[in-house]
Amino acid sequence: MDEHVVSINILANPASDELGENLKKEVVWLLPHICKINKSPVTEEERLAFEKERLEKLAQEEKERAEKEEEARKEEEAKRLAEQPPPE
C-alpha cells in the first residue's frame, strides 16, 4: 500500500516561525502529495506555481554553479599559463 502524508499542522513552532509565508511552499516541495497544511487546502494551482518556482530556483542555482566552475577553470588556466616559462 502506497501511503503519503496528506495533512500536516505546523503552527507555533520554530519551523513555521522561520519560514513565515514560505511555509506552504516549502512543505509542498518536501511533501508533494500533501493535501492540507494547517487545515488549509493545497490547491492544484498552488502546487503548480510552487513547482514552477522550484524548477526556476534549481535552474538558477545550476546556472550559478556552472558560472562559478567556468570562472574557476579560467583562473586555473590563467595561473597555469603564468607559471609556464616564456618561449625561447
Helices and strands as residue ranges (DSSP letters): E 7-8, H 14-19, G 20-22, H 23-30, E 36-37, E 40-41, H 44-83
